[in-house]
Amino acid sequence: MHDRIPHKIQLAYKQTGDNRTVHCYKCGSFHEVSSCASSSICPACGCHIDFKDIRINNRSSCLVDTRGDLLIEKNGYLFCAKAICKNAYLYGSLSGSLFCEQNLTFASSGLVAAKLTAHSIEIPPDSRIACPFPIHAHNISVHGFLRANLVIDGTINIFKKGIVEGSVTARGINVDPGGELIGQLEIAPGKPKKTDPSAEVATAPLRVTRRPRWDATKRVL
């Protein structure tokens, strides 16, 4: 069902003998463990926390709660109500919810029916992604095509030939010549605060470019 990710694609930080800080997402507490540990028990709530890398190469509904990396291969499909990992690499299909402590990288095209949250997100040039749920991240880099509503508390970078279609809220935006943002843009002066709906937001409507629309439903991961 799943096994360890080959070393050549691991991007997790190297252990140096120092302790590492672990966040328990069940109770919200933090604790220190040895960098050599393969798992831990939260001292506050007793929750088991794994550090191994996980690879999904077929249909799976296994629980994913690790501080290691997650790889969903081309023929893999993961359904998980709330998957948690450090970095994720999506070559296959995903539905449910995914939280990445660091990076989320797409390597395929299609409809991603999952709630996505990550520190940073990468859409490569050959990827065409559509997501029906708002995507939350600190920053996002788009080289390919992305159709989704974005909530970015940092910067969105749209590179040459990159296209973002949807409503975007961010602190900053960089669009290279040849890149496009099609939709509504809100530049927030600070980190979006869910508890403060009265925060000032500068709104800049963008001109909608007329172009043939790509139907993501015809290509499912």
C-alpha positions as CSV (number, residue, x, y, z in Angstrom):
1,M,0.0,0.0,0.0
2,H,2.8,2.3,0.9
3,D,6.5,2.2,1.6
4,R,9.4,4.5,2.0
5,I,10.3,7.1,-0.7
6,P,13.5,6.4,-2.6
7,H,16.4,8.4,-1.3
8,K,17.0,10.2,-4.6
9,I,13.7,12.1,-4.4
10,Q,13.8,12.8,-0.7
11,L,14.0,16.6,0.0
12,A,13.5,16.4,3.8
13,Y,16.1,18.2,5.9
14,K,19.1,16.2,7.0
15,Q,19.4,15.2,10.6
16,T,22.5,16.6,12.3
17,G,22.2,15.1,15.8
18,D,20.3,18.1,17.2
19,N,16.8,17.9,18.5
20,R,13.8,18.7,16.3
21,T,10.7,20.5,17.3
22,V,7.5,18.5,16.6
23,H,4.0,20.0,16.3
24,C,1.1,17.8,17.4
25,Y,-1.9,18.8,15.3
26,K,-4.3,16.8,17.5
27,C,-3.8,19.0,20.6
28,G,-1.7,21.9,19.2
29,S,1.3,21.4,21.5
30,F,5.0,21.3,20.6
31,H,7.7,19.1,22.0
32,E,11.3,18.3,21.4
33,V,12.6,14.9,20.2
34,S,15.9,13.5,19.1
35,S,16.7,14.1,15.4
36,C,17.4,10.3,15.1
37,A,13.9,9.3,16.3
38,S,11.6,7.6,13.8
39,S,8.5,8.4,15.7
40,S,7.3,10.2,18.8
41,I,4.5,10.3,21.4
42,C,3.0,13.6,22.2
43,P,3.5,14.2,25.9
44,A,0.4,16.3,26.1
45,C,-2.2,14.1,24.5
46,G,-0.5,10.7,23.9
47,C,-0.9,10.9,20.1
48,H,1.6,8.8,18.1
49,I,3.5,10.9,15.5
50,D,5.4,9.2,12.7
51,F,8.5,10.6,10.9
52,K,8.8,8.2,8.0
53,D,8.3,9.0,4.3
54,I,5.3,7.4,2.7
55,R,4.7,6.4,-1.0
56,I,1.3,5.7,-2.4
57,N,1.4,3.5,-5.6
58,N,-2.2,2.2,-5.7
59,R,-5.7,3.1,-4.4
60,S,-5.5,3.8,-0.7
61,S,-7.5,5.3,2.1
62,C,-4.8,4.9,4.7
63,L,-4.3,7.4,7.5
64,V,-1.4,9.8,6.6
65,D,0.0,11.7,9.6
66,T,3.7,12.0,9.3
67,R,6.4,14.6,9.6
68,G,8.2,12.9,6.7
69,D,7.4,13.3,2.9
70,L,4.4,12.0,1.0
71,L,4.7,10.8,-2.6
72,I,1.6,9.8,-4.6
73,E,2.9,8.0,-7.7
74,K,1.3,8.2,-11.2
75,N,-0.9,5.2,-10.5
76,G,-1.6,6.1,-6.9
77,Y,-4.8,7.4,-5.5
78,L,-5.1,8.6,-1.9
79,F,-8.4,9.4,-0.2
80,C,-7.7,10.8,3.3
81,A,-10.0,13.0,5.4
82,K,-6.9,14.9,6.7
83,A,-3.4,13.9,5.4
84,I,-0.5,15.6,7.2
85,C,3.1,15.6,6.0
86,K,6.2,17.7,5.6
87,N,6.5,17.8,1.8
88,A,4.2,16.3,-0.8
89,Y,4.8,15.3,-4.4
90,L,1.6,14.6,-6.4
91,Y,2.0,12.5,-9.5
92,G,-1.3,10.8,-9.0
93,S,-4.7,11.5,-7.6
94,L,-5.8,13.0,-4.3
95,S,-9.1,13.7,-2.6
96,G,-10.0,14.7,0.9
97,S,-7.6,17.1,2.7
98,L,-3.9,17.7,2.7
99,F,-1.7,19.8,5.0
100,C,2.0,20.2,4.2
101,E,4.3,21.8,6.7
102,Q,6.6,22.9,3.9
103,N,6.3,22.3,0.2
104,L,3.5,20.9,-2.1
105,T,4.6,20.1,-5.6
106,F,2.3,19.0,-8.5
107,A,3.7,16.8,-11.2
108,S,0.4,16.0,-13.1
109,S,-2.8,17.5,-14.5
110,G,-6.4,17.3,-13.7
111,L,-9.0,18.0,-11.1
112,V,-7.8,17.8,-7.4
113,A,-10.9,17.4,-5.2
114,A,-9.1,18.2,-2.0
115,K,-8.6,21.0,0.5
116,L,-5.0,22.0,0.2
117,T,-2.8,23.9,2.7
118,A,0.9,24.3,2.5
119,H,3.7,26.7,3.3
120,S,4.7,26.9,-0.4
121,I,3.1,25.4,-3.6
122,E,4.7,24.8,-7.0
123,I,2.8,24.4,-10.2
124,P,5.4,23.2,-12.9
125,P,5.1,24.3,-16.6
126,D,3.5,21.0,-17.7
127,S,0.8,20.9,-15.0
128,R,-2.8,22.0,-15.5
129,I,-4.6,21.9,-12.1
130,A,-8.1,22.8,-11.1
131,C,-9.3,22.7,-7.5
132,P,-12.9,23.4,-6.4
133,F,-11.8,24.4,-2.8
134,P,-9.9,27.5,-1.8
135,I,-6.1,26.8,-1.6
136,H,-4.2,28.3,1.4
137,A,-0.5,28.9,1.3
138,H,2.2,31.3,2.4
139,N,3.5,31.6,-1.2
140,I,2.8,29.9,-4.5
141,S,4.7,29.7,-7.8
142,V,2.8,29.1,-11.0
143,H,4.6,28.1,-14.2
144,G,1.7,26.1,-15.6
145,F,-2.1,26.5,-15.3
146,L,-4.1,26.8,-12.1
147,R,-7.8,27.3,-11.7
148,A,-8.7,27.9,-8.0
149,N,-9.5,30.5,-5.5
150,L,-6.3,31.4,-3.6
151,V,-5.7,32.7,-0.1
152,I,-2.0,33.6,0.1
153,D,-0.5,35.3,3.2
154,G,2.7,35.9,1.4
155,T,3.4,36.3,-2.4
156,I,2.0,34.7,-5.5
157,N,4.5,34.4,-8.4
158,I,3.2,33.9,-11.9
159,F,6.0,33.1,-14.3
160,K,6.1,33.3,-18.1
161,K,3.3,31.2,-19.7
162,G,1.8,30.7,-16.2
163,I,-1.9,31.3,-15.8
164,V,-4.0,31.6,-12.7
165,E,-7.8,31.7,-13.0
166,G,-9.8,32.5,-10.0
167,S,-10.2,34.9,-7.0
168,V,-6.9,35.7,-5.3
169,T,-6.2,37.3,-1.9
170,A,-2.5,37.9,-1.2
171,R,0.0,40.3,0.4
172,G,1.9,40.6,-2.8
173,I,2.0,39.5,-6.4
174,N,4.7,39.2,-9.1
175,V,3.6,38.5,-12.7
176,D,6.3,38.0,-15.3
177,P,5.7,39.2,-18.9
178,G,3.7,36.4,-20.6
179,G,2.0,35.4,-17.3
180,E,-1.7,35.9,-16.6
181,L,-4.1,36.4,-13.7
182,I,-7.7,36.0,-14.8
183,G,-10.1,37.0,-12.0
184,Q,-10.4,39.1,-8.9
185,L,-7.3,40.3,-6.9
186,E,-7.3,41.6,-3.4
187,I,-4.0,42.9,-2.0
188,A,-4.1,42.8,1.8
189,P,-1.7,45.1,3.7
190,G,-1.0,42.4,6.3
191,K,-1.5,38.7,6.9
192,P,-5.3,37.9,6.3
193,K,-7.0,37.7,9.7
194,K,-10.0,35.3,9.8
195,T,-11.1,36.9,13.1
196,D,-11.1,40.5,11.8
197,P,-13.4,40.8,8.8
198,S,-13.2,44.6,9.0
199,A,-9.5,44.7,8.1
200,E,-8.8,47.1,5.3
201,V,-8.3,45.5,1.9
202,A,-7.3,47.3,-1.3
203,T,-9.3,45.7,-4.2
204,A,-8.0,45.8,-7.8
205,P,-10.4,44.2,-10.3
206,L,-8.6,42.7,-13.2
207,R,-9.6,42.6,-16.8
208,V,-10.9,39.2,-17.8
209,T,-9.2,37.8,-20.8
210,R,-11.4,35.9,-23.2
211,R,-9.9,32.6,-24.1
212,P,-11.1,29.0,-24.7
213,R,-11.7,27.5,-21.2
214,W,-10.0,24.3,-20.3
215,D,-12.5,21.7,-18.9
216,A,-10.7,20.1,-16.0
217,T,-13.4,17.6,-15.5
218,K,-12.4,15.8,-18.7
219,R,-8.9,15.1,-17.3
220,V,-8.9,13.6,-13.8
221,L,-5.7,12.8,-12.1
